[in-house]
Amino acid sequence: PKGKRISDYSVDNIGFIEEWMNTLPRKILDYRTPEELFEKYLDEIYAA
């Protein structure tokens, strides 16, 4: 929550939240996940 100190969370808890946020489909991304698009762009970079 806004205003809560990040030091109040464990590393495992932060990792869980990070994973959840990166695998959540987003309407703005045409219902794709940030992780999915990041991997796609990395593939394009390495193919060049």
N, C-alpha and C positions, 0 to 999 in steps of 0.2 A: 504493500500500500504506500501511497505517496506520504512522505514525511517520516517513514520508518527507516531506521538505520540498517544499512546492508550488513553491518557487522553482527546484527542480531540473527542472521541466517547462517546455517551450516553450509559448507562447500557442497555437500550432497543435495541439500535443498535447492541451492542456486543451480546446480547442474540439472536437476529435475525440471525446474522452471524454464531453463534455457532450452532443453529438449522439447518440452511442451510447446513453447512459443515457435520454435523453428519447424515443427511438424504439424502446425495448425493451418489448415487450408484457409486462404484469405480471399474474400470477394474481390478486392482490388487487384489481386493477382490472377483473376479468372479461376478462382477456386483451386489454385495450385499452392504448394507450400513454399515458404522461403528456402528451405533446404533443397527442395527439388530444383528450383530455379538456379540456386547457387551452383549445384552440381552440373547443371546444363551449361552454364556460362564457363565453368572451369574446363569442361570438355571442349568447348569452342576455343578457349585460349590455348589449350595444349595441342589441339589439332592444327593450329595455325603455324 
